[in-house]
Amino acid sequence: MEEGFTNPFRKLLTVGDVAERSGLAVSALHFYEAKGLISSIRSRGNQRRFGRDVLRRLGIIKVAQRVGIPLAEIQAAFDTLPQGRTPTATDWQRLSVLWKEDLDARINRLVALRDRLTDCIGCGCLSVESCPLRNPYDRLAKDGPGPRLLETDD
C-alpha cells in the first residue's frame, strides 16, 4: 500500500466479526440486512463489510425482540435514526419510552387474559363457541372468527 493511503475497509467489520461480537448467526445478520434493519457495504471483492454502529443496532434489536417488539416496529424506530451512526443513549431513551408504552399495554392485556382464562373453559364444556354461559346464541360471531371474549379490553 502507498504511504498515506488508508484502506476505507480497515475499520469495518466482516460478517464473521459481527456474528462473533453480536452472538448472532450469520444467517440472522443476512435476514436483518434483507429486512433493512442493518446495512453493509461491499468490498472490492464483493464481501460484506459493516460499520461498528451495526453492533449497537443489533443490541437494540435483540433487546426489543426479547420484550416482544415486532420487527416492523423496530424498523420504524430505526427509520428515525441516521444511518451509519451509532445510536446514542438519547436515541435509546426515546425509543425505549415509545416501546415502554406498548409493553405496558401488552402486559395489561396479558394480565386480563390470565385472569379470565379459567372463566373461559371453567364450565368444562371446552367450547367457547357454543358455551351458553360465555357466548349465548353465538353473539360473538359477528366480531369474526377466533377467541373474541378473552381479547376484550374491559
N, C-alpha and C positions, 0 to 999 in steps of 0.2 A: 504494500500500500504506500502511496505517496505520503511524504511528510505533510502534516497539516490537514490531511483528509480524514474525516471522521465518518465511519460507517453509520448511516442512519438506522440500521437494523440492530446495532450493537446493544442499545438499551432496551430493545424489545424482547419479548419472551416467546419461546416456541410453544406450540400447543402442548407438548410434553411437559415443559416447565410449568405452564399454567395448570395442567392437570395435577401435577405433583404438589404444587403450592396450594391449590384450592381444595384438593381432596376429591375432585370430581373426575369422572371418566372422560376420556377424550370424546366419546360419543355424546355425552351430555354437553360438552363445550360446542360441538358441532350443532347440536339441537338448539342451544341458546342463541348461537350465531344465526342460524336459519330463521329463528323467531324474531331476530332483530334486537335481542336483549344485550348482546355484546357484539363487538365488531373487531375485525382484524384487517391487516393489510397483507399484501403478498410480496414476498421477496423476489428477487430476480429469478430464483429457481422455483417460483410459484409455490413456496411454502408459506403457511400462515404465520404471521407474527402479531403479537398482541402487545399493546401498551400496558404498563403496570397498573393503570387505572382499572383494568378489567378485573383484577383481584378483588378490589373493593366492591365492584358491581356484583361479582359472583357471591361475595359475602352477603350482600344485601338480598340477593335472590334467594340464597339458602335460608336466611332468617325469615324472610317474607313467606316463603313456601312452608316453612316449619309451622308458622302460625295460621296457615291456610289461605294466604293471599293468592288468588288465581294469577297465572302468568299474564293474562291480559291486563290486569290491574298493575302488575309490576311494570309491564311495558309502558302503560300510560304514565306511570310515575317517572320512568326513565326518560320518556319523551320530554319531560320538563327540565331535564339536566343537560348541560352542554356535553357533547361527545368529546372524548379524548381528555377529559379532566376527571381526576379522582373525585368522587362525591365527598363533600366535606361534612363535618359534624352538623353544620347548619342545614345542609341538604337532608341529612338523615333525620334531623329533628322535624323538619317539615313533612317528610314522607311518613315518619312514624306517627305523627299526630293524625294524619289522614287515615292511616291504617288502624290506629287505635280505635277510632270511632266505629269503623266497620267491624273490628274484632269484638268490641263491646256489644254491638247489636247481635252478632252471631252467637256470642256467649249467652245473651239473654234469650235468644230463640232456642238454644240447646237446653238451657235450664227449664224453659217452659215445656219443651218436648219431653225431657226427662221426667218432669213432674206429672205429665199427662200420660206417660207411656203405660202405666199399669191400668189406667182407666180405659184405654183403647181396647184391650182384649181381656179386660178383667172379668167379663161375664162368662168367659170360657168358650164362646161360640167360635172364636178365631176368625170372624168375618166382619171386617169394618164395613164392607159394602151392604150387608143385609142385617146387621145388628139393629134391632128395633130400639135399643137403648141409646145408641150413639148416632144413628143415621136413619131415623124413621122415614119410611116411604122413599128412601134413597134421595132425600132432598139435597144432598151434596153433589149429585150427579151433574147438576147444571154448572158447577165450578170446574168440571173437567175430570179426566182420569187421575188415578193415584190417590194417595192418602192425604186428603184435604184437612181433616179435622185437626190433626197434630201440627199443621203448618199455620194455624191462625195466630194472630198477634194479640188476641185478647187474653 
